[in-house]
Amino acid sequence: MIDHVGISVSDFAKSKTFYDKAFAPLGASLLFMVPEQHTGGVKVGGYGRTKPDFWLHERSDAGPGRHYAFTANSRAEVDAFHAAAIAAGGRDNGAPGPRPHYHKDYYGAFVFDPDGNNIEAVCHKPEAGA
């Protein structure tokens, strides 16, 4: 239903460094930068796996309080996302683990990005061997 979303970030370079590292385990990367002559000099870039799905816009009214969850193909990807995001300067907001109160096969991890947005990786596949 949702084709793409965007958030405001206060420091594009800092957020780019964070998202480059946090999204790598999920197979996502920065795919497109909008030329600044089309944005009035504002840095705007889109992340995704095959097309830009998640956009960063540099603005002064960035975060916090927004929540975005990204699909992971495995529980190991969720674990790797959390570790990479923490190593990139994110703050823990929920270690990787099952969240059966959401759904029986819900496995997620939560991290605050540099602007305080709640970023999550989630896998809805049952545990291997279950």
N, C-alpha and C positions, 0 to 999 in steps of 0.2 A: 504494500500500500504506500509506503514512504519511498520516494525515489532518492532523495538526498536531504541532508540537514546541514546547517552551518552554525558555528558559534563564534562569538567575539573573543579575541585574545588580546591581552595588553602588551605583550612583547612577542612579536611574530617569531623572531629567531629562537628565543627560549622555548616557545611552544613547539616550533618545528623540530627542534632537537629532541624534546620529550616525545612527541608523537612518532617521529622517525623510529625511535628505539622501542616504544611501547607497541606499535603496530607491526613491527617486523615479525614477531612470533605468529601473528595472525595472517601473515602473507599479504599485508596491505602496506602501501607506500604512497609518498607524494607523487601524484600522477600529472598534475597540471598546476601551473602558476598563471593567473590571469595577468596579462601585461598591464603594468601600472598606468599606462596612458588611457586604459579603459576603466580604471577604478579611481581616478583622481589622485593617484600616488599612494593609495592604500594597498598593502600587501594582502593578497587573497590567494589561497592555494587549496587544492582538493586532493584528498586521500581516498584510496580504495584499492580493490584487488584488480578489477578489470575496467572500472570507470570511476570518476570522482564521486563518492557518495557522502563524504564527510568533509566539510569546508571550514577552513579557518579564515577569519576576517580580523585584521588588526584594528582595534577600536579601543577607546578609553573606557567604555562601559562593559568591560568583560566580566564573566563569571560573577560570583559563584552561584551555586544552587541548581545548575542544570544537570540533568542525568542523561547519559547516552550509553546504551549497551550494544556491544559488537559481537557478532557470532564467531564462535570458535569451532573448529572441526573436531576437536577432541578435548578431553580434560587436561591432557598434557599441554595443549596450546593455552588454555586458561592459566595454568601454572606458570608457563613461560612468559605470558603477557604480564602477569602480576610481578614476577621477578624483574623483568625488563623495565617496567614502568617505575618500580621502586628504585632501581639502579639509576634511572634517568632523572631522579629527583621528585618523583611522585610521592604522595603521602598515603599510607595504607588506610583504607576505609572498609576492609573486609577481606581477610585472607581467602585464598582459594578453598572451596569446599562445597559440599552439597547444601542446597537450600530447599529441603522438601516442603517447607511451608509455602513456597511459591508453586512448585510442581514436583512431582516425584522424581523426575530425571534432571532437575535443574542443578547445574554445577557452575558456580560463578566466582568472580573475584572483582573487588572494587578498589579503585585508586582515585585520589584527588589529583587533578592535573595542576600545572603551575598557577592557574587562575581560580582554583577551588571547585571546578566542575567535577562531578562524580562520574568517572569513566569505568565501565564494566566490560569484561569479557565473559561470555556465557556459552556453555555447551548444553544442549538439550538431549544428548544421546545417553542411553543407559551406560552405567559403568561396565567396562569390558568384563566379560565372564559372568555378568549378572543375569 
